[in-house]
Amino acid sequence: MSRNIRNNDTTRPRKGGAARNRRLLEHRRRLIALGVPEEKVMQLDHPHIRMLLAKPKLIPTYIK
């Protein structure tokens, strides 16, 4: 037998597109609640959105 069949880390289902889009929408709503203008949030890519949610002190430096 293959080793990967018993390894649950590699055989678990991946997050689908709908769940990923829902999560991104939730992140955008959180940034808007923190006071970032909506038009600025729509211009950010997902890594920057996650970084700003993880470190809210950086919001004034990235959003001018």
One Martini backbone bead per residue (centre of mass of N, CA, C, O) as a GRO file, in nm:
protein
   64
    1MET     BB    1   0.100   0.034   0.012
    2SER     BB    2   0.051   0.352   0.044
    3ARG     BB    3   0.137   0.618   0.243
    4ASN     BB    4  -0.088   0.840   0.158
    5ILE     BB    5  -0.348   0.704   0.261
    6ARG     BB    6  -0.275   0.741   0.579
    7ASN     BB    7  -0.233   1.044   0.517
    8ASN     BB    8  -0.437   1.306   0.610
    9ASP     BB    9  -0.289   1.563   0.498
   10THR     BB   10  -0.306   1.459   0.181
   11THR     BB   11  -0.636   1.354   0.179
   12ARG     BB   12  -0.776   1.597   0.227
   13PRO     BB   13  -0.992   1.827   0.158
   14ARG     BB   14  -1.019   2.099  -0.027
   15LYS     BB   15  -1.080   2.415  -0.076
   16GLY     BB   16  -1.304   2.574  -0.243
   17GLY     BB   17  -1.408   2.841  -0.428
   18ALA     BB   18  -1.650   2.935  -0.255
   19ALA     BB   19  -1.500   2.944   0.018
   20ARG     BB   20  -1.282   3.144  -0.070
   21ASN     BB   21  -1.472   3.378  -0.148
   22ARG     BB   22  -1.607   3.405   0.129
   23ARG     BB   23  -1.347   3.473   0.287
   24LEU     BB   24  -1.272   3.728   0.129
   25LEU     BB   25  -1.531   3.883   0.196
   26GLU     BB   26  -1.485   3.880   0.502
   27HIS     BB   27  -1.218   4.036   0.499
   28ARG     BB   28  -1.325   4.293   0.366
   29ARG     BB   29  -1.533   4.359   0.588
   30ARG     BB   30  -1.324   4.392   0.816
   31LEU     BB   31  -1.170   4.633   0.693
   32ILE     BB   32  -1.412   4.823   0.679
   33ALA     BB   33  -1.460   4.814   0.992
   34LEU     BB   34  -1.164   4.949   1.041
   35GLY     BB   35  -1.177   5.209   0.812
   36VAL     BB   36  -1.153   5.123   0.525
   37PRO     BB   37  -1.201   5.198   0.223
   38GLU     BB   38  -1.364   5.031  -0.024
   39GLU     BB   39  -1.185   5.112  -0.273
   40LYS     BB   40  -0.919   5.013  -0.138
   41VAL     BB   41  -0.996   4.717  -0.089
   42MET     BB   42  -1.047   4.643  -0.396
   43GLN     BB   43  -0.727   4.688  -0.470
   44LEU     BB   44  -0.651   4.457  -0.303
   45ASP     BB   45  -0.490   4.183  -0.230
   46HIS     BB   46  -0.496   3.903  -0.039
   47PRO     BB   47  -0.222   3.923   0.113
   48HIS     BB   48  -0.273   4.217   0.213
   49ILE     BB   49  -0.532   4.166   0.367
   50ARG     BB   50  -0.414   3.961   0.570
   51MET     BB   51  -0.190   4.145   0.681
   52LEU     BB   52  -0.382   4.374   0.788
   53LEU     BB   53  -0.538   4.184   0.984
   54ALA     BB   54  -0.285   4.093   1.150
   55LYS     BB   55  -0.173   4.418   1.118
   56PRO     BB   56  -0.339   4.703   1.200
   57LYS     BB   57  -0.100   4.916   1.229
   58LEU     BB   58  -0.047   4.923   0.900
   59ILE     BB   59  -0.283   5.079   0.771
   60PRO     BB   60  -0.174   5.380   0.753
   61THR     BB   61   0.071   5.306   0.557
   62TYR     BB   62  -0.107   5.168   0.317
   63ILE     BB   63  -0.341   5.385   0.379
   64LYS     BB   64  -0.371   5.721   0.221
   0.00000   0.00000   0.00000
